[in-house]
Amino acid sequence: GGGGSGGGESPMSLLAREGEKELQAALQKVQADMESQGCSREEIGSQLASVRESHAAYMRQQRQMLQEREEVYKEAIAEGLTPEAAKARVQACAQWQQQMQRLQAKHQAAMQKTHHEAEAAGVSPAEIKRRLEAQRRLQQAEAEAWQQKMRARQQAASEAAEKGQSAAEVEKAVKAVTRAQDAAWAEREAALLAAEGVARREAAEAARQLADASLSPEIRRILLARVRIGGLSARPDLNGREGVAKMWVVEKSRFAVLVDGQGAKAAEQLLLKAANLTVLQPAGGGGGGSGAAAEEEESAASRERELLAAAAAAVAAEPRLTP
């Protein structure tokens, strides 16, 4: 729907009514299936509550998308477009919203897969967290690439139209830009995945070293710990900086330490002696960060939604484009 109906049920009312029908059907099916499996009343109640919660989140998203489409319609009419042209613009917006949903669903499934595979492999909680953070960075990069592609497509269409080119020529220009943007993202994605492969191999080696009884207790105490650097004369700028002792490099008798970035200073990896490291948090130390991690995850998810919504909104203003 896209606004502009002269009477009858409003799109928002229709959405609510159809959503309630879907919810009731889902609840009935879940209850019937669980009763047939002999589940307890408590188990059934818990699952029904979960269904209601998931459906409520789904309906919030649907209402937001409908409001966005109605706003697109109103803006098109205010610009002087005919109702038919306004509806075409709304349809373009709806198509991009669907693409946005598919990308978000893909990212959610990837996060779950990463978590399950890490647990099945028996890696440490710290490594699970690292893998999820890496997956989140990859997803944000993909969302940013998607937004950049949408902007590039719109710019290509506008420039072609300004030159007086035909609709076919405009579409050709848009497709050429799309191919270039897709190729650029494929190259960047490959680099990010290769870096993650290296990080996983390093983590596996560090885990092996932690279990290696031939290494001294002091080495294993520092290994994978969060550390503070001190006592460096060659690089005094690093004193006081923090990082993680990723691995013990046997042939160098030093730790490979990933030093945190700090302001304008980029992160870097160095080989440092144990004497220059003070353990702040041992390997596997929790630090009560579950709340902060949840906030960080929600912030990242919110950032991704903003990126995708901005891209969809930009494209909705250009009815010549096709997904």
Secondary structure, DSSP 4 states (H G I P E B T S, - for coil): --S---SSS-HHHHHHHHHHHHHHHHHHHHHHHHHHTT--HHHHHHHHHHHHHHHHHHHHHHHHHHHHHHHHHHHHHHTT--HHHHHHHHHHHHHHHHHHHHHHHHHHHHHHHHHHHHHHTT--HHHHHHHHHHHHHHHHHHHHHHHHHHHHHHHHHHHHHHTT--HHHHHHHHHHHHHHHHHHHHHHHHHHHHHHHHHHHHHHHHHHHHT-TTS-HHHHHHTT-EEEE---SS-GGGTT-EEEEEEEEGGGTEEEEEEPPBTTBPPEEEEE-GGGEEEEE-TT--TT-HHHHHHHHHHHHHHHHHHHHHHHHHHHT-TT---
